[in-house]
Amino acid sequence: MAGGKPMWRRAFDRVEGPLGSALEDVTRSAPFAEALGLTTRARAGVRRELERQTRRLWHAANLPAGSDVAHLRQQLAALDRELRLVRRALEQAERRGEEERDGPARTRAARRRPQRAPRP
């Protein structure tokens, strides 16, 4: 460590300098962008085909595929949201019913001032 940097770091810096700038030039080029786009589209196509084939396989075995499970999850989430809304509406209706039954007595009691204890 005579120069202050470890030996591995000095070796890395020696290689990274010229190689790094050359790699930056390559990644900023139009052919690289085209190749990256083609690769991305090819991967997506392969993934779609693989999912299609596995879905067929699962259905042939009379088992649910991933897309079936995803669809069921969406339906379950929608039912959960709807149930929450119904529960909230029911609670509000119950509160209104209680207020209507107990309304006048509760209102009078709320208006009364608390009585002070007599002073000794």
PEGIPE-V281055 format. One line per field, one symbol per residue. ss: DSSP state (@ for helix, = for strand, . for the rest). A space follows every 10 residues. Layout:
BEGIN
ss->???
END
This chain:
BEGIN
ss->......@@@@ @@@@@@@@@@ @@@@@@@..@ @@@@@@@@@@ @@@@@@@@@@ @@@@@@@@@@ .....@@@@@ @@@@@@@@@@ @@@@@@@@@@ @@@@@@@@@@ @@@@@@@@@@ @.........
END
